[in-house]
């Protein structure tokens, strides 16, 4: 169960990483007044992504002992990341 979860999670994380990079690239080309604001939000997204990586490292080290607890934290953080990316994209769309 634990290994299966990790296998399913990897493509989701890669997709999130790609979305974050896409938002970052778009922010770099946005108007200067928004650029700094977006960069701060993107930095928060990256920090959240790093938390996911840390949680996964814990999960790998401790195995299935804390699987359910860590899985819930990881899922919650991934949901927050998706929301954050979507919010930034929507703000950029409105500002354009």
N, CA, C and O atoms as a Tinker XYZ file with bonds, in Angstrom:
   384  protein
     1  N      0.818000   -1.188000    0.000000    73     2
     2  CA     0.000000    0.000000    0.000000    64     1     3
     3  C      0.870000    1.263000    0.000000    63     2     4     5
     4  O      0.615000    2.199000   -0.758000    81     3
     5  N      1.867000    1.280000    0.829000    73     3     6
     6  CA     2.775000    2.415000    0.948000    64     5     7
     7  C      3.518000    2.677000   -0.364000    63     6     8     9
     8  O      3.553000    3.804000   -0.857000    81     7
     9  N      4.101000    1.633000   -0.910000    73     7    10
    10  CA     4.852000    1.779000   -2.169000    64     9    11
    11  C      3.939000    2.172000   -3.319000    63    10    12    13
    12  O      4.329000    2.956000   -4.183000    81    11
    13  N      2.726000    1.632000   -3.334000    73    11    14
    14  CA     1.762000    1.980000   -4.373000    64    13    15
    15  C      1.413000    3.464000   -4.306000    63    14    16    17
    16  O      1.308000    4.141000   -5.328000    81    15
    17  N      1.241000    3.944000   -3.101000    73    15    18
    18  CA     0.917000    5.362000   -2.916000    64    17    19
    19  C      2.047000    6.236000   -3.459000    63    18    20    21
    20  O      1.796000    7.214000   -4.163000    81    19
    21  N      3.277000    5.885000   -3.134000    73    19    22
    22  CA     4.418000    6.665000   -3.620000    64    21    23
    23  C      4.475000    6.663000   -5.141000    63    22    24    25
    24  O      4.769000    7.692000   -5.751000    81    23
    25  N      4.200000    5.532000   -5.754000    73    23    26
    26  CA     4.207000    5.454000   -7.217000    64    25    27
    27  C      3.128000    6.336000   -7.834000    63    26    28    29
    28  O      3.358000    6.968000   -8.865000    81    27
    29  N      1.957000    6.384000   -7.213000    73    27    30
    30  CA     0.868000    7.216000   -7.713000    64    29    31
    31  C      1.143000    8.701000   -7.470000    63    30    32    33
    32  O      0.689000    9.560000   -8.225000    81    31
    33  N      1.876000    8.979000   -6.428000    73    31    34
    34  CA     2.141000   10.359000   -6.051000    64    33    35
    35  C      3.171000   11.032000   -6.950000    63    34    36    37
    36  O      3.064000   12.229000   -7.215000    81    35
    37  N      4.146000   10.302000   -7.413000    73    35    38
    38  CA     5.221000   10.892000   -8.216000    64    37    39
    39  C      4.726000   11.678000   -9.433000    63    38    40    41
    40  O      5.169000   12.808000   -9.633000    81    39
    41  N      3.821000   11.123000  -10.258000    73    39    42
    42  CA     3.345000   11.904000  -11.416000    64    41    43
    43  C      2.590000   13.176000  -10.998000    63    42    44    45
    44  O      2.677000   14.205000  -11.668000    81    43
    45  N      1.862000   13.094000   -9.899000    73    43    46
    46  CA     1.143000   14.278000   -9.408000    64    45    47
    47  C      2.120000   15.372000   -9.003000    63    46    48    49
    48  O      1.900000   16.551000   -9.279000    81    47
    49  N      3.199000   14.967000   -8.347000    73    47    50
    50  CA     4.198000   15.951000   -7.918000    64    49    51
    51  C      4.928000   16.547000   -9.113000    63    50    52    53
    52  O      5.223000   17.742000   -9.130000    81    51
    53  N      5.216000   15.730000  -10.098000    73    51    54
    54  CA     5.872000   16.247000  -11.304000    64    53    55
    55  C      4.970000   17.246000  -12.016000    63    54    56    57
    56  O      5.442000   18.264000  -12.523000    81    55
    57  N      3.680000   16.956000  -12.054000    73    55    58
    58  CA     2.718000   17.872000  -12.668000    64    57    59
    59  C      2.673000   19.196000  -11.899000    63    58    60    61
    60  O      2.641000   20.271000  -12.498000    81    59
    61  N      2.670000   19.105000  -10.575000    73    59    62
    62  CA     2.683000   20.328000   -9.759000    64    61    63
    63  C      3.962000   21.124000   -9.977000    63    62    64    65
    64  O      3.924000   22.348000  -10.099000    81    63
    65  N      5.085000   20.435000  -10.025000    73    63    66
    66  CA     6.359000   21.116000  -10.278000    64    65    67
    67  C      6.312000   21.857000  -11.615000    63    66    68    69
    68  O      6.776000   22.993000  -11.721000    81    67
    69  N      5.754000   21.211000  -12.624000    73    67    70
    70  CA     5.649000   21.838000  -13.945000    64    69    71
    71  C      4.729000   23.056000  -13.891000    63    70    72    73
    72  O      5.017000   24.078000  -14.514000    81    71
    73  N      3.639000   22.954000  -13.160000    73    71    74
    74  CA     2.716000   24.081000  -13.030000    64    73    75
    75  C      3.377000   25.251000  -12.309000    63    74    76    77
    76  O      3.214000   26.405000  -12.705000    81    75
    77  N      4.113000   24.950000  -11.264000    73    75    78
    78  CA     4.816000   26.009000  -10.524000    64    77    79
    79  C      5.824000   26.700000  -11.437000    63    78    80    81
    80  O      5.930000   27.926000  -11.428000    81    79
    81  N      6.560000   25.926000  -12.219000    73    79    82
    82  CA     7.539000   26.509000  -13.145000    64    81    83
    83  C      6.848000   27.350000  -14.218000    63    82    84    85
    84  O      7.353000   28.402000  -14.610000    81    83
    85  N      5.700000   26.885000  -14.686000    73    83    86
    86  CA     4.946000   27.627000  -15.689000    64    85    87
    87  C      4.473000   28.969000  -15.123000    63    86    88    89
    88  O      4.563000   29.999000  -15.790000    81    87
    89  N      3.976000   28.943000  -13.902000    73    87    90
    90  CA     3.540000   30.173000  -13.248000    64    89    91
    91  C      4.728000   31.102000  -13.027000    63    90    92    93
    92  O      4.619000   32.314000  -13.209000    81    91
    93  N      5.852000   30.532000  -12.638000    73    91    94
    94  CA     7.057000   31.336000  -12.423000    64    93    95
    95  C      7.470000   32.035000  -13.714000    63    94    96    97
    96  O      7.772000   33.228000  -13.705000    81    95
    97  N      7.485000   31.310000  -14.802000    73    95    98
    98  CA     7.870000   31.888000  -16.093000    64    97    99
    99  C      6.900000   32.993000  -16.498000    63    98   100   101
   100  O      7.314000   34.033000  -17.011000    81    99
   101  N      5.628000   32.768000  -16.269000    73    99   102
   102  CA     4.630000   33.775000  -16.603000    64   101   103
   103  C      4.787000   35.007000  -15.718000    63   102   104   105
   104  O      4.631000   36.134000  -16.187000    81   103
   105  N      5.094000   34.798000  -14.451000    73   103   106
   106  CA     5.286000   35.919000  -13.525000    64   105   107
   107  C      6.474000   36.774000  -13.939000    63   106   108   109
   108  O      6.444000   37.998000  -13.808000    81   107
   109  N      7.509000   36.133000  -14.433000    73   107   110
   110  CA     8.704000   36.865000  -14.835000    64   109   111
   111  C      8.447000   37.786000  -16.019000    63   110   112   113
   112  O      9.174000   38.757000  -16.231000    81   111
   113  N      7.416000   37.481000  -16.784000    73   111   114
   114  CA     7.100000   38.317000  -17.937000    64   113   115
   115  C      5.929000   39.262000  -17.666000    63   114   116   117
   116  O      5.510000   39.997000  -18.560000    81   115
   117  N      5.403000   39.247000  -16.450000    73   115   118
   118  CA     4.272000   40.116000  -16.131000    64   117   119
   119  C      4.768000   41.530000  -15.808000    63   118   120   121
   120  O      5.966000   41.777000  -15.670000    81   119
   121  N      3.819000   42.431000  -15.694000    73   119   122
   122  CA     4.163000   43.820000  -15.382000    64   121   123
   123  C      4.898000   43.885000  -14.051000    63   122   124   125
   124  O      4.643000   43.088000  -13.147000    81   123
   125  N      5.793000   44.822000  -13.944000    73   123   126
   126  CA     6.659000   44.899000  -12.769000    64   125   127
   127  C      5.884000   45.048000  -11.468000    63   126   128   129
   128  O      6.324000   44.551000  -10.432000    81   127
   129  N      4.743000   45.719000  -11.501000    73   127   130
   130  CA     3.971000   45.907000  -10.276000    64   129   131
   131  C      3.433000   44.589000   -9.726000    63   130   132   133
   132  O      3.221000   44.454000   -8.521000    81   131
   133  N      3.214000   43.622000  -10.609000    73   131   134
   134  CA     2.711000   42.319000  -10.181000    64   133   135
   135  C      3.831000   41.305000   -9.984000    63   134   136   137
   136  O      3.680000   40.324000   -9.256000    81   135
   137  N      4.924000   41.551000  -10.628000    73   135   138
   138  CA     6.015000   40.586000  -10.632000    64   137   139
   139  C      6.454000   40.208000   -9.214000    63   138   140   141
   140  O      6.577000   39.024000   -8.899000    81   139
   141  N      6.688000   41.194000   -8.372000    73   139   142
   142  CA     7.153000   40.917000   -7.017000    64   141   143
   143  C      6.090000   40.160000   -6.217000    63   142   144   145
   144  O      6.402000   39.228000   -5.477000    81   143
   145  N      4.843000   40.571000   -6.376000    73   143   146
   146  CA     3.746000   39.906000   -5.673000    64   145   147
   147  C      3.671000   38.433000   -6.064000    63   146   148   149
   148  O      3.539000   37.564000   -5.202000    81   147
   149  N      3.755000   38.156000   -7.349000    73   147   150
   150  CA     3.704000   36.779000   -7.821000    64   149   151
   151  C      4.912000   35.987000   -7.345000    63   150   152   153
   152  O      4.795000   34.814000   -6.993000    81   151
   153  N      6.061000   36.627000   -7.337000    73   151   154
   154  CA     7.266000   35.922000   -6.908000    64   153   155
   155  C      7.153000   35.492000   -5.446000    63   154   156   157
   156  O      7.593000   34.403000   -5.080000    81   155
   157  N      6.561000   36.352000   -4.612000    73   155   158
   158  CA     6.354000   35.982000   -3.210000    64   157   159
   159  C      5.417000   34.782000   -3.094000    63   158   160   161
   160  O      5.666000   33.866000   -2.310000    81   159
   161  N      4.354000   34.792000   -3.866000    73   159   162
   162  CA     3.405000   33.685000   -3.832000    64   161   163
   163  C      4.041000   32.405000   -4.354000    63   162   164   165
   164  O      3.809000   31.323000   -3.813000    81   163
   165  N      4.829000   32.529000   -5.388000    73   163   166
   166  CA     5.514000   31.361000   -5.951000    64   165   167
   167  C      6.506000   30.800000   -4.940000    63   166   168   169
   168  O      6.653000   29.584000   -4.820000    81   167
   169  N      7.178000   31.671000   -4.224000    73   167   170
   170  CA     8.114000   31.217000   -3.194000    64   169   171
   171  C      7.383000   30.427000   -2.103000    63   170   172   173
   172  O      7.892000   29.422000   -1.607000    81   171
   173  N      6.199000   30.886000   -1.741000    73   171   174
   174  CA     5.398000   30.144000   -0.755000    64   173   175
   175  C      5.006000   28.768000   -1.312000    63   174   176   177
   176  O      5.000000   27.776000   -0.583000    81   175
   177  N      4.681000   28.720000   -2.603000    73   175   178
   178  CA     4.355000   27.438000   -3.221000    64   177   179
   179  C      5.560000   26.498000   -3.197000    63   178   180   181
   180  O      5.430000   25.309000   -2.906000    81   179
   181  N      6.714000   27.041000   -3.503000    73   179   182
   182  CA     7.930000   26.213000   -3.485000    64   181   183
   183  C      8.220000   25.692000   -2.077000    63   182   184   185
   184  O      8.632000   24.545000   -1.904000    81   183
   185  N      8.001000   26.542000   -1.078000    73   183   186
   186  CA     8.206000   26.105000    0.307000    64   185   187
   187  C      7.247000   24.972000    0.661000    63   186   188   189
   188  O      7.630000   24.004000    1.318000    81   187
   189  N      6.002000   25.102000    0.223000    73   187   190
   190  CA     5.026000   24.038000    0.473000    64   189   191
   191  C      5.445000   22.760000   -0.241000    63   190   192   193
   192  O      5.298000   21.663000    0.299000    81   191
   193  N      5.963000   22.902000   -1.449000    73   191   194
   194  CA     6.422000   21.733000   -2.206000    64   193   195
   195  C      7.588000   21.062000   -1.489000    63   194   196   197
   196  O      7.699000   19.836000   -1.482000    81   195
   197  N      8.444000   21.859000   -0.896000    73   195   198
   198  CA     9.565000   21.304000   -0.133000    64   197   199
   199  C      9.062000   20.556000    1.103000    63   198   200   201
   200  O      9.638000   19.542000    1.499000    81   199
   201  N      7.983000   21.062000    1.709000    73   199   202
   202  CA     7.387000   20.352000    2.853000    64   201   203
   203  C      6.882000   18.974000    2.420000    63   202   204   205
   204  O      7.024000   17.994000    3.152000    81   203
   205  N      6.297000   18.911000    1.233000    73   203   206
   206  CA     5.830000   17.619000    0.718000    64   205   207
   207  C      7.019000   16.674000    0.571000    63   206   208   209
   208  O      6.948000   15.508000    0.959000    81   207
   209  N      8.101000   17.182000    0.014000    73   207   210
   210  CA     9.301000   16.347000   -0.149000    64   209   211
   211  C      9.813000   15.859000    1.203000    63   210   212   213
   212  O     10.228000   14.708000    1.335000    81   211
   213  N      9.782000   16.731000    2.197000    73   211   214
   214  CA    10.225000   16.349000    3.545000    64   213   215
   215  C      9.324000   15.277000    4.138000    63   214   216   217
   216  O      9.802000   14.310000    4.731000    81   215
   217  N      8.021000   15.456000    3.975000    73   215   218
   218  CA     7.080000   14.461000    4.483000    64   217   219
   219  C      7.290000   13.116000    3.798000    63   218   220   221
   220  O      7.223000   12.068000    4.440000    81   219
   221  N      7.541000   13.151000    2.509000    73   219   222
   222  CA     7.785000   11.904000    1.788000    64   221   223
   223  C      9.070000   11.238000    2.253000    63   222   224   225
   224  O      9.146000   10.012000    2.336000    81   223
   225  N     10.071000   12.039000    2.553000    73   223   226
   226  CA    11.325000   11.477000    3.067000    64   225   227
   227  C     11.071000   10.788000    4.408000    63   226   228   229
   228  O     11.598000    9.707000    4.673000    81   227
   229  N     10.263000   11.423000    5.241000    73   227   230
   230  CA     9.908000   10.799000    6.526000    64   229   231
   231  C      9.173000    9.494000    6.276000    63   230   232   233
   232  O      9.432000    8.483000    6.930000    81   231
   233  N      8.255000    9.530000    5.324000    73   231   234
   234  CA     7.467000    8.342000    5.021000    64   233   235
   235  C      8.373000    7.209000    4.544000    63   234   236   237
   236  O      8.183000    6.053000    4.921000    81   235
   237  N      9.348000    7.547000    3.721000    73   235   238
   238  CA    10.258000    6.510000    3.216000    64   237   239
   239  C     11.119000    5.938000    4.337000    63   238   240   241
   240  O     11.368000    4.734000    4.389000    81   239
   241  N     11.574000    6.824000    5.242000    73   239   242
   242  CA    12.418000    6.379000    6.351000    64   241   243
   243  C     11.654000    5.515000    7.341000    63   242   244   245
   244  O     12.136000    4.470000    7.778000    81   243
   245  N     10.465000    5.964000    7.685000    73   243   246
   246  CA     9.715000    5.278000    8.725000    64   245   247
   247  C      8.795000    4.202000    8.176000    63   246   248   249
   248  O      8.173000    3.454000    8.930000    81   247
   249  N      8.717000    4.133000    6.859000    73   247   250
   250  CA     7.885000    3.109000    6.250000    64   249   251
   251  C      6.417000    3.309000    6.562000    63   250   252   253
   252  O      5.943000    4.438000    6.688000    81   251
   253  N      5.727000    2.239000    6.681000    73   251   254
   254  CA     4.283000    2.306000    6.838000    64   253   255
   255  C      3.838000    2.626000    8.262000    63   254   256   257
   256  O      2.639000    2.749000    8.515000    81   255
   257  N      4.768000    2.761000    9.185000    73   255   258
   258  CA     4.393000    3.042000   10.572000    64   257   259
   259  C      3.571000    4.322000   10.689000    63   258   260   261
   260  O      2.576000    4.359000   11.413000    81   259
   261  N      3.971000    5.341000    9.997000    73   259   262
   262  CA     3.263000    6.625000   10.043000    64   261   263
   263  C      2.584000    6.929000    8.709000    63   262   264   265
   264  O      2.266000    8.081000    8.415000    81   263
   265  N      2.370000    5.915000    7.928000    73   263   266
   266  CA     1.845000    6.094000    6.577000    64   265   267
   267  C      0.584000    6.948000    6.544000    63   266   268   269
   268  O      0.528000    7.946000    5.825000    81   267
   269  N     -0.402000    6.572000    7.298000    73   267   270
   270  CA    -1.698000    7.262000    7.217000    64   269   271
   271  C     -1.588000    8.722000    7.658000    63   270   272   273
   272  O     -2.160000    9.611000    7.028000    81   271
   273  N     -0.868000    8.959000    8.717000    73   271   274
   274  CA    -0.687000   10.328000    9.220000    64   273   275
   275  C      0.043000   11.200000    8.195000    63   274   276   277
   276  O     -0.392000   12.311000    7.890000    81   275
   277  N      1.131000   10.697000    7.681000    73   275   278
   278  CA     1.925000   11.455000    6.712000    64   277   279
   279  C      1.160000   11.606000    5.403000    63   278   280   281
   280  O      1.222000   12.661000    4.772000    81   279
   281  N      0.445000   10.572000    4.987000    73   279   282
   282  CA    -0.337000   10.636000    3.754000    64   281   283
   283  C     -1.355000   11.770000    3.822000    63   282   284   285
   284  O     -1.523000   12.516000    2.857000    81   283
   285  N     -2.026000   11.897000    4.950000    73   283   286
   286  CA    -3.014000   12.972000    5.107000    64   285   287
   287  C     -2.352000   14.341000    5.003000    63   286   288   289
   288  O     -2.880000   15.240000    4.350000    81   287
   289  N     -1.205000   14.497000    5.642000    73   287   290
   290  CA    -0.472000   15.767000    5.561000    64   289   291
   291  C     -0.049000   16.068000    4.130000    63   290   292   293
   292  O     -0.186000   17.197000    3.658000    81   291
   293  N      0.464000   15.058000    3.445000    73   291   294
   294  CA     0.912000   15.226000    2.062000    64   293   295
   295  C     -0.270000   15.594000    1.168000    63   294   296   297
   296  O     -0.168000   16.520000    0.364000    81   295
   297  N     -1.376000   14.891000    1.297000    73   295   298
   298  CA    -2.554000   15.179000    0.474000    64   297   299
   299  C     -3.071000   16.595000    0.724000    63   298   300   301
   300  O     -3.431000   17.300000   -0.219000    81   299
   301  N     -3.109000   17.006000    1.968000    73   299   302
   302  CA    -3.564000   18.349000    2.317000    64   301   303
   303  C     -2.638000   19.404000    1.701000    63   302   304   305
   304  O     -3.103000   20.407000    1.160000    81   303
   305  N     -1.348000   19.171000    1.787000    73   303   306
   306  CA    -0.391000   20.122000    1.230000    64   305   307
   307  C     -0.489000   20.168000   -0.289000    63   306   308   309
   308  O     -0.405000   21.247000   -0.876000    81   307
   309  N     -0.663000   19.025000   -0.933000    73   307   310
   310  CA    -0.817000   18.992000   -2.385000    64   309   311
   311  C     -2.072000   19.756000   -2.795000    63   310   312   313
   312  O     -2.049000   20.517000   -3.762000    81   311
   313  N     -3.161000   19.557000   -2.068000    73   311   314
   314  CA    -4.387000   20.309000   -2.365000    64   313   315
   315  C     -4.152000   21.808000   -2.231000    63   314   316   317
   316  O     -4.607000   22.595000   -3.061000    81   315
   317  N     -3.434000   22.194000   -1.173000    73   315   318
   318  CA    -3.118000   23.611000   -0.979000    64   317   319
   319  C     -2.248000   24.141000   -2.119000    63   318   320   321
   320  O     -2.440000   25.265000   -2.581000    81   319
   321  N     -1.302000   23.335000   -2.565000    73   319   322
   322  CA    -0.447000   23.730000   -3.684000    64   321   323
   323  C     -1.264000   23.950000   -4.951000    63   322   324   325
   324  O     -1.082000   24.947000   -5.651000    81   323
   325  N     -2.157000   23.023000   -5.239000    73   323   326
   326  CA    -2.998000   23.156000   -6.429000    64   325   327
   327  C     -3.832000   24.423000   -6.357000    63   326   328   329
   328  O     -3.936000   25.163000   -7.336000    81   327
   329  N     -4.426000   24.672000   -5.197000    73   327   330
   330  CA    -5.232000   25.881000   -5.020000    64   329   331
   331  C     -4.376000   27.125000   -5.218000    63   330   332   333
   332  O     -4.794000   28.079000   -5.874000    81   331
   333  N     -3.181000   27.106000   -4.647000    73   331   334
   334  CA    -2.280000   28.246000   -4.775000    64   333   335
   335  C     -1.897000   28.528000   -6.211000    63   334   336   337
   336  O     -1.906000   29.677000   -6.651000    81   335
   337  N     -1.560000   27.479000   -6.939000    73   335   338
   338  CA    -1.204000   27.636000   -8.348000    64   337   339
   339  C     -2.393000   28.199000   -9.123000    63   338   340   341
   340  O     -2.240000   29.129000   -9.915000    81   339
   341  N     -3.566000   27.637000   -8.895000    73   339   342
   342  CA    -4.761000   28.094000   -9.602000    64   341   343
   343  C     -5.103000   29.537000   -9.266000    63   342   344   345
   344  O     -5.534000   30.291000  -10.138000    81   343
   345  N     -4.916000   29.930000   -8.006000    73   343   346
   346  CA    -5.177000   31.316000   -7.609000    64   345   347
   347  C     -4.239000   32.278000   -8.320000    63   346   348   349
   348  O     -4.667000   33.327000   -8.801000    81   347
   349  N     -2.972000   31.926000   -8.385000    73   347   350
   350  CA    -2.007000   32.796000   -9.062000    64   349   351
   351  C     -2.351000   32.895000  -10.541000    63   350   352   353
   352  O     -2.316000   33.984000  -11.116000    81   351
   353  N     -2.680000   31.771000  -11.159000    73   351   354
   354  CA    -3.036000   31.792000  -12.587000    64   353   355
   355  C     -4.241000   32.683000  -12.812000    63   354   356   357
   356  O     -4.269000   33.466000  -13.762000    81   355
   357  N     -5.236000   32.571000  -11.947000    73   355   358
   358  CA    -6.443000   33.396000  -12.099000    64   357   359
   359  C     -6.122000   34.876000  -11.912000    63   358   360   361
   360  O     -6.628000   35.711000  -12.661000    81   359
   361  N     -5.302000   35.211000  -10.939000    73   359   362
   362  CA    -4.917000   36.614000  -10.727000    64   361   363
   363  C     -4.154000   37.154000  -11.919000    63   362   364   365
   364  O     -4.359000   38.298000  -12.325000    81   363
   365  N     -3.273000   36.339000  -12.482000    73   363   366
   366  CA    -2.519000   36.760000  -13.660000    64   365   367
   367  C     -3.458000   36.986000  -14.843000    63   366   368   369
   368  O     -3.304000   37.941000  -15.605000    81   367
   369  N     -4.415000   36.105000  -14.975000    73   367   370
   370  CA    -5.376000   36.223000  -16.076000    64   369   371
   371  C     -6.159000   37.517000  -15.953000    63   370   372   373
   372  O     -6.368000   38.211000  -16.948000    81   371
   373  N     -6.589000   37.848000  -14.758000    73   371   374
   374  CA    -7.361000   39.076000  -14.532000    64   373   375
   375  C     -6.507000   40.319000  -14.720000    63   374   376   377
   376  O     -7.000000   41.350000  -15.179000    81   375
   377  N     -5.234000   40.228000  -14.371000    73   375   378
   378  CA    -4.344000   41.385000  -14.470000    64   377   379
   379  C     -3.897000   41.649000  -15.896000    63   378   380   381
   380  O     -3.456000   42.753000  -16.215000    81   379
   381  N     -4.006000   40.656000  -16.748000    73   379   382
   382  CA    -3.516000   40.786000  -18.119000    64   381   383
   383  C     -4.394000   41.699000  -18.970000    63   382   384
   384  O     -4.109000   41.907000  -20.149000    81   383
